[in-house]
Amino acid sequence: MEIASVIVDVPAKQTDRAFDYLIPEQWRGTIQPGMRVIVPFGPRHIQGFVVELKTDSDVNKLREIIEPMDLKPVLNDELLELGTWLTEKTLCFKIFAYQVMLPAALKAKYEKKVRLANRGAVIELPSKLQAFFENDGELDWDEALKMGIVPLLQREAANGHLEVVYVVKERVRKKHRKFVRPSVNLNQLKEAVETIPANAEKQRQVLQFFAENYHEVELKTLADELKTSGSTIKALVEKNLLIEFDKEVYRDPYGHRTFERTKPLLLTDSQQQAIGPVLRSIEQDQHEVFLLYGVTGSGKTEIYLQSIQEVIEKGQEAIVLVPEIALTPQMVNRFKGRFGDLVAVLHSGLSAGEKYDEWRKIQRKEVKVVVGARSAIFAPFENIGIIIIDEEHETSYKQEEMPRYHARDVAIERAKTYNCPVVLGSATPSLESFARAQKKVYQLLSLPSRMNNQKLPSVEIIDMREELREGNRSMFSRKLFEMLKDRLEKKQQSVLFLNKRGHSSFIMCRDCGYVVNCPNCDISLTYHRVNEQMKCHYCGYESYVPNNCPECNSEYIRYFGTGTQKVEEELGKILPEARVIRMDVDTTGRKGAHERLLNDFKDGKADILLGTQMIAKGLDFPNITLVGVLSADTMLHLPDFRASEKTFQLLTQVSGRAGRHQLPGEVVIQTYTPEHYSIELAARQDYDLFYQREMLIRKLHHYPPFYYLALITVSHENLLQVVSATEKMVNFVRSKVSDKAVVLGPAASSIPRINNRYRYQCLIKYKREPYLGKTLKTILDQYQKDAKSGLLVSIDVNPVILM
């Protein structure tokens, strides 16, 4: 008896375990752990993951697996193990842990169909339904809903005439193209050329082409090259001279673009010192975590490239993670330029099909390096030699929905299995990583100066309160305006950075102070100029801008705050001759838009690049000599203990875009709080002093890296229920932890209502609580059992966002 233990695709407390199924005769020997299978579960058929094979089971009567969904496992043994680790670490269901490792195209889609319960039997159905089920037909559930015949169908199902079945559909569409090749040998082909009649000139050309190129050719390429039609080729196929066939091709996200090959550069002395320990660790198959701390422009990427070169020469593979947004095009160029077709790329700009193809290249061992955003950490490699996380301080490495993992933790866990190094790179490391390096948990590698000893840009802080006092109401200080004008005259480029999108933040009445809020969430609506709309960035609610104040009917209702669209408009007024490229979520929404805008800027088609966070990192253009930060304060006043750290990191990163090559750079930071230490120290690019200042504050208030955090968020449509449930949880946690832990709450979340659900939270700060995981799991299990109550409980261990 062969039995498979299967984790089924039903995310619920009761089903979060393996179920045993019999492997039918015909699938024995083919079904292996890590494959997806279709199994009966209750009345329906669903997808599941095989986690192990065994010969006996505690269950007496086992059901059979219906069919496998894969020819070979989609998860290797190491990833199956990792799934168990992820489940315990992030307190998620096992099915979520496995699904997060696969590209979206491999997640199953369920289609409901209605069909006759007893096929072939004569069943009298109401005339309205008869037509659908003639000749054993099936009806799509969605169609039935549209036609409003569900009650009728239910009545017939109750009489045992009809049944509802779930069909598991793959979202995957492999891409096929038509190819043509000769079906006779070369001599016969040459003879055939002679026998073609004179009036069939095109046919002769085609045969002549194959006589000179005796191999398969894509039909479209052939038709384009010889300017011939499908009928010509069809005629030759009918004469049995050519054969037409379908062949699977990979989707190419880079549209057959060729990447200029690059050679390794000579390393500077400090790069040489930094790369030494990494190469040793690769050579000796040792697991170590390195923190590569180098100022902006110090040549971290070259160290990554040369370390990977070493790994590839050893016959191993490399994973490189970069923050989601704009880094990818420039990073892709660098990696493709060095390693060509050995690189697969995974990020959210690709379509589901492209991601699936890139993933399969990895699975089929056709590539050695994967470059991608957070989820690329699960690339199905089986012989990893190095994992690199660039800009390791980025918050986008933490996933905000189940499973709430941090890519850095997963990287270190995988690297332990393969005994290989992890390199975390950043000019502004997260306090947690830097503290670990200070404690020798990570090994610190430093790059203290820029390549070719370029000076860091000079930074000037402008106090916008002074500007206001002196009558300058513009969003540009006089100094920044002068400098922008100067750059235009010198034909040099500038970058303007603003930390938000949309036209302006909110809409307010100047007479009575009324602010237009979202009706479903306790947060103001954001104004978007393009379609004159107000949007809620949390639940998606949209509304039109009122002409008069809904409260006091005054017509003095105006936009407040500054968005990228508004800055672009103002630039048009004060510097009409400047060519501006705007980069934010709205202009880079379309596929490839990102790269196109950056290429235009690189080619000098614009003088000013204006953008949000996505332009702060990784950009390296020789002609940028000025960086302006329009409002350095937007993040400082968020209810988040990391606000100062994020502000410091962002300002340092943005400043680092200027003067990276021959021309010296200047930076202007506009702020209303010039005396804040994160702004002062970012201007001096003094990370070490910032680290000391910030660590004192963190220690005082019991925050990481001195304490760990866990955040419980509870939501429900009824406020009283939320408060009482959170209270119970807080008391339960307090009774289970030591007196060294700090339990805060219950308190309303900083956004107390989203989508008409009230939100309360409890924050736990702790150092060593061996049983906390178990306590939190008990809370989850307790409330997941009772799903009907509508109470949602989410627990985030080591949260990055506390809102």
C-alpha positions, -999 to 999 in steps of 0.1 A, spaced: 0 0 0 14 34 -10 1 63 9 7 101 4 4 127 32 -11 158 17 -14 194 29 -47 205 14 -56 239 0 -81 248 28 -66 275 50 -83 268 83 -73 257 118 -91 224 114 -73 215 82 -39 227 90 -23 192 90 -15 165 66 -43 142 54 -35 106 41 -46 95 7 -41 62 -12 -20 64 -43 -39 46 -71 -22 18 -90 -15 39 -121 3 67 -102 25 45 -80 61 53 -84 54 86 -101 40 106 -72 68 121 -51 70 146 -21 69 182 -34 43 175 -61 9 191 -63 -20 166 -66 -58 169 -69 -76 151 -40 -112 147 -30 -120 167 1 -155 166 13 -177 170 -17 -152 189 -38 -119 183 -55 -90 206 -44 -52 210 -48 -28 198 -22 10 193 -17 24 159 -11 48 162 19 57 125 24 51 90 12 45 61 37 32 26 38 6 27 66 -19 51 81 -40 54 113 -71 60 92 -90 28 82 -108 40 51 -86 61 28 -98 80 -3 -77 80 -34 -57 108 -50 -75 118 -82 -45 128 -103 -11 145 -100 -8 182 -113 29 180 -119 53 157 -137 81 164 -113 81 180 -78 76 218 -77 91 220 -42 124 202 -34 131 185 0 148 216 13 118 239 5 94 214 21 115 216 53 116 254 50 78 254 48 77 238 83 102 264 96 82 292 81 49 279 96 64 279 131 83 312 127 54 333 112 25 314 128 8 308 94 -10 278 79 13 254 62 -6 258 29 3 295 28 40 286 35 41 264 4 21 286 -19 43 317 -12 72 297 -27 56 293 -61 49 318 -89 13 330 -91 7 309 -123 10 277 -103 -16 286 -77 -48 267 -85 -79 283 -97 -112 265 -89 -140 265 -113 -175 254 -102 -195 234 -127 -230 219 -125 -237 186 -143 -261 157 -142 -258 136 -111 -264 104 -130 -250 107 -165 -267 87 -191 -298 82 -171 -331 98 -183 -339 127 -160 -368 150 -164 -355 186 -159 -376 218 -160 -377 231 -196 -357 262 -186 -328 239 -177 -332 211 -202 -310 227 -230 -280 231 -207 -277 195 -199 -285 178 -232 -258 153 -243 -243 153 -208 -235 190 -210 -220 210 -181 -230 245 -169 -205 270 -156 -214 282 -121 -206 318 -130 -229 316 -160 -257 302 -138 -252 332 -114 -255 356 -143 -286 340 -156 -302 339 -122 -311 302 -123 -292 291 -92 -324 286 -71 -338 263 -98 -305 244 -99 -305 240 -61 -340 225 -62 -329 199 -88 -297 192 -69 -318 186 -37 -338 160 -58 -306 143 -66 -308 152 -103 -278 176 -105 -244 179 -87 -219 207 -83 -183 197 -91 -151 217 -85 -127 216 -114 -91 225 -105 -77 246 -133 -41 257 -137 -35 293 -145 -5 283 -165 -4 288 -202 28 276 -217 37 297 -247 39 279 -281 49 291 -315 47 275 -349 80 262 -364 88 247 -398 116 223 -409 123 202 -440 108 167 -439 132 153 -465 170 150 -466 193 177 -481 197 160 -515 160 154 -519 155 190 -510 179 203 -536 162 180 -562 128 194 -553 141 230 -559 147 220 -595 112 205 -600 92 234 -588 73 250 -617 83 285 -628 50 301 -617 56 290 -581 86 313 -575 78 318 -538 78 281 -531 112 278 -548 126 306 -526 114 288 -495 130 255 -505 162 273 -515 163 290 -481 161 255 -464 187 241 -488 211 268 -475 199 267 -438 190 231 -431 174 235 -397 140 244 -380 129 281 -383 100 299 -366 72 303 -391 68 340 -384 105 347 -389 105 327 -422 74 346 -435 90 380 -426 124 372 -440 112 359 -474 81 381 -475 60 350 -482 25 340 -471 12 311 -451 -4 295 -482 30 290 -498 43 271 -468 10 252 -466 15 241 -502 50 227 -494 37 209 -463 10 193 -485 38 182 -510 55 165 -479 86 186 -484 82 206 -452 67 198 -418 50 223 -395 50 218 -357 44 236 -324 72 243 -301 72 257 -266 92 290 -262 100 310 -231 85 345 -228 113 370 -228 106 399 -205 135 417 -222 122 414 -257 154 399 -272 174 428 -260 211 423 -260 231 432 -229 265 447 -234 290 422 -219 311 436 -191 344 424 -176 353 423 -139 369 455 -128 401 459 -108 392 461 -72 404 490 -50 423 481 -18 392 485 4 371 464 -19 399 437 -19 398 437 19 360 435 20 357 406 -5 385 385 11 364 370 39 335 363 16 357 344 -9 372 324 19 337 315 32 327 303 -3 359 283 -7 356 266 26 318 260 24 312 279 56 280 295 66 286 331 77 265 363 76 285 394 64 273 430 67 288 449 38 286 485 51 297 509 23 289 546 16 268 553 -15 289 548 -46 316 527 -29 314 498 -53 293 472 -35 278 458 -67 312 449 -81 319 429 -49 286 410 -54 295 403 -90 329 389 -83 317 368 -54 290 353 -77 317 346 -104 335 325 -78 303 306 -69 295 299 -105 330 286 -111 325 262 -82 294 249 -100 270 265 -75 241 290 -77 235 325 -64 204 344 -52 205 382 -53 176 402 -37 171 439 -45 143 461 -32 112 459 -54 110 492 -72 134 510 -94 165 491 -86 157 463 -109 163 477 -144 199 489 -135 206 459 -115 194 436 -142 216 453 -167 246 448 -145 240 411 -138 229 403 -174 259 422 -187 282 401 -165 266 367 -166 244 368 -198 218 340 -201 228 325 -167 205 351 -150 168 347 -143 149 378 -131 118 377 -108 99 409 -99 64 423 -99 68 441 -132 67 408 -150 34 392 -162 24 360 -145 35 340 -176 69 357 -177 74 349 -140 64 313 -145 89 310 -174 117 325 -154 109 302 -124 110 272 -147 144 282 -160 156 280 -124 138 247 -118 153 232 -149 188 243 -139 192 264 -170 204 294 -150 229 300 -122 218 333 -108 184 347 -99 180 385 -93 147 395 -79 125 411 -52 115 395 -19 99 363 -31 129 353 -52 144 341 -19 124 309 -25 140 302 -59 141 264 -63 178 261 -65 194 230 -50 231 239 -47 232 275 -34 267 290 -30 258 326 -19 228 347 -10 231 385 -14 206 411 0 212 445 -14 199 476 5 192 452 34 175 479 55 146 482 30 112 475 46 99 459 14 118 427 23 91 421 49 59 406 36 28 422 51 3 394 46 4 357 55 31 343 58 46 374 73 82 365 67 113 387 64 135 377 34 166 382 55 155 355 80 146 331 52 180 338 35 199 330 67 179 298 72 185 286 37 222 295 38 225 273 70 213 243 50 238 249 22 267 260 44 271 292 23 276 329 31 249 356 32 260 391 23 238 420 35 247 452 18 238 488 27 250 523 30 226 528 59 222 493 76 191 487 97 199 492 134 192 455 141 218 444 116 244 469 126 239 460 163 244 423 154 276 432 135 288 451 166 281 420 187 301 399 162 270 378 153 275 391 118 309 399 104 313 436 95 330 445 61 334 482 55 339 504 24 344 538 39 351 558 7 336 562 -28 352 546 -59 380 566 -74 379 586 -41 351 609 -54 340 632 -26 306 628 -11 283 656 -22 281 688 -2 247 691 16 229 722 26 199 723 49 173 750 42 149 760 70 115 764 52 101 784 82 126 811 74 115 811 38 79 816 48 88 844 72 105 862 44 75 859 21 85 829 -1 53 809 -4 66 786 -31 75 749 -24 110 757 -37 134 777 -15 152 805 -32 185 786 -30 171 755 -47 154 776 -74 188 793 -81 206 760 -83 180 744 -106 184 774 -130 222 771 -128 220 734 -137 198 741 -167 223 767 -180 252 742 -176 232 714 -192 235 692 -161 208 671 -146 189 674 -113 168 650 -92 139 663 -71 126 639 -44 92 640 -27 81 614 -4 45 608 -15 23 604 -46 -9 620 -57 -14 657 -62 -18 668 -26 -25 651 6 -60 661 17 -89 685 11 -98 710 38 -122 739 43 -104 770 52 -135 785 69 -145 757 93 -115 733 91 -136 704 78 -114 676 62 -130 652 37 -126 617 52 -132 582 38 -167 570 49 -153 535 56 -119 543 72 -108 568 97 -84 586 73 -85 616 50 -90 611 13 -61 618 -11 -67 642 -40 -56 629 -75 -56 656 -101 -56 635 -133 -93 626 -130 -103 652 -104 -109 625 -78 -104 618 -41 -92 583 -33 -88 563 -1 -54 545 -3 -66 519 22 -100 505 10 -101 520 -26 -131 542 -20 -134 570 -46 -153 602 -47 -155 635 -66 -141 668 -52 -169 690 -37 -172 726 -48 -185 737 -14 -178 725 21 -203 698 31 -203 712 67 -206 750 64 -212 754 26 -182 777 22 -165 777 -12 -130 780 4 -124 743 2 -88 737 -9 -61 711 -13 -34 709 13 0 693 12 22 686 -18 21 658 -43 43 650 -73 17 663 -98 15 696 -80 53 700 -80 54 692 -117 28 719 -123 47 745 -102 80 736 -121 61 743 -153 53 778 -141 87 788 -126 110 770 -151 90 766 -182 121 757 -203 129 727 -181 121 692 -194 107 672 -165 102 634 -161 79 624 -133 82 590 -117 56 578 -92 31 550 -89 8 567 -114 33 572 -142 51 538 -138 19 517 -136 23 504 -172 46 475 -180 81 487 -189 73 523 -181 98 524 -153 127 514 -175 116 536 -204 115 568 -182 149 560 -167 164 554 -201 150 587 -214 166 605 -184 199 587 -190 198 597 -227 195 634 -217 159 638 -228 151 656 -196 167 680 -172 149 672 -140 138 638 -127 110 643 -102 99 613 -82 89 595 -50 108 567 -32 115 548 -63 142 572 -74 160 572 -41 181 541 -46 205 525 -69 203 551 -97 237 558 -112 238 585 -138 270 605 -146 253 638 -153 234 643 -120 250 671 -100 221 683 -79 196 665 -57 168 685 -40 147 670 -12 115 690 -12 102 680 22 123 659 45 97 658 72 69 637 57 81 605 75 94 620 107 60 625 122 45 591 116 35 571 147 64 546 142 94 541 163 115 537 132 105 571 117 139 588 124 158 558 111 137 557 78 142 595 74 179 592 79 182 562 55 161 579 28 179 612 29 213 595 28 203 573 -1 188 602 -21 219 624 -15 240 595 -28 226 599 -63 246 631 -68 282 635 -80 289 598 -85 312 604 -115 335 632 -127 313 661 -118 310 671 -81 275 669 -66 254 692 -44 224 684 -23 197 707 -9 174 694 19 143 715 26 127 710 60 105 725 87 125 707 115 162 714 106 173 707 141 162 671 141 192 648 145 182 624 117 182 653 92 214 669 106 233 637 105 220 626 71 234 659 57 268 649 71 263 613 60 274 603 95 259 569 101 280 560 131 269 590 151 233 585 141 235 549 152 248 559 187 220 586 191 192 563 179 204 533 200 202 554 232 166 563 224 157 526 215 172 514 247 153 539 268 120 530 252 125 492 250 125 489 212 145 467 188 174 459 187 173 457 225 139 440 225 119 419 201 84 429 191 51 410 184 20 429 173 -15 415 177 -42 433 156 -79 426 161 -107 438 139 -144 436 138 -174 456 126 -186 460 162 -164 483 184 -174 467 217 -165 432 205 -131 443 193 -123 460 226 -134 430 248 -116 404 226 -84 424 226 -87 428 264 -90 391 269 -59 385 247 -39 410 266 -47 395 299 -39 360 285 -5 371 272 3 389 305 -4 357 324 19 337 302 50 359 299 77 368 324 77 402 342 106 413 320 82 415 290 63 447 284 27 442 272 10 474 259 -27 476 251 -54 472 243 -52 504 223 -68 516 191 -45 512 160 -31 544 145 -57 540 118 -86 530 140 -110 519 112 -104 505 78 -132 493 55 -158 497 82 -139 474 106 -126 488 139 -90 479 147 -74 474 181 -40 462 189 -16 449 216 22 453 214 45 429 232 81 438 238 103 410 250 139 397 253 137 359 259 103 344 261 106 307 251 69 300 253 56 332 236 53 314 202 31 288 218 10 315 236 4 334 203 -5 302 185 -31 294 212 -47 328 206 -48 323 169 -62 288 172 -88 299 197 -102 327 174 -98 308 141 -120 280 155 -148 305 159 -146 320 124 -184 327 124 -180 356 149 -164 377 122 -135 386 144 -102 388 125 -70 383 145 -36 388 129 -2 384 146 30 399 132 62 387 149 89 414 144 66 438 126 81 465 103 49 486 101 31 493 134 1 511 118 
